[in-house]
Every structure is written in structure tokens, then in C-alpha cells.
Amino acid sequence: MTEQKTARKISSFAAPTEDDLAYFDSLPESERRALLRAEIDKGVASGLSERTFDEIVAEARAKPP
């Protein structure tokens, strides 16, 4: 019998939870590569920012939690 994993979403590739990491590690290499490629493609498609890194960090810190 072939094990079938339930598809789920990783909450954040930038700051994954322990559950995210365990799920990612449980996937076959081909699926891990596909997930990473999709995240890279999203980043490239988002384009370049006119803001500096410091401006982005300052804006993030100014937002209430």
C-alpha cells in the first residue's frame, strides 16, 4: 500500500514552525524541490522594491503585533 500524505500549507518559509519543518522533511525530495521552486518564483514575480531594507524593517516594527 502506498502512503498518501494530506496536502497542507507551510505557514511560512521565512520562519517555519517545528510542525512546518517536520512536514517539509517528511516530503519526498521532488515535492520539497517543487515547494521551494514555487516560493522562489513568487519572490521573483513580486519584483523589486524601491524601499531600502532599513525602511522595510522600520515599517514592520511600527505595525502593532
For each residue, the residues with C-beta under 8 A, 3 or more apart:
1:
2:
3:
4:
5: 26 27
6:
7:
8: 23
9:
10: 13 16 20 23 24 35
11: 16 17 20
12: 15 16 17 20
13: 10 16 36 39
14:
15: 12
16: 10 11 12 13 20 21 24
17: 11 12 20 21
18: 21 22
19: 22 23
20: 10 11 12 16 17 23 24
21: 16 17 18 24 25
22: 18 19 25 26
23: 8 10 19 20 26 27
24: 10 16 20 21 27 32 35
25: 21 22
26: 5 22 23
27: 5 23 24 31 32 35
28: 31 32
29: 32 33
30: 33 34
31: 27 28 34 35
32: 24 27 28 29 35 36
33: 29 30 36 37
34: 30 31 37 38
35: 10 24 27 31 32 38 39
36: 13 32 33 39 40
37: 33 34 40 41
38: 34 35 41 42
39: 13 35 36 42 43
40: 36 37 43 44
41: 37 38 44 45
42: 38 39 45 46
43: 39 40 46
44: 40 41
45: 41 42
46: 42 43
47:
48:
49: 56
50:
51: 55 56 59
52: 55 56
53: 56 57
54: 57 58
55: 51 52 58 59
56: 49 51 52 53 59 60
57: 53 54 60 61
58: 54 55 61 62
59: 51 55 56 62 63
60: 56 57 63
61: 57 58
62: 58 59
63: 59 60
64:
65:
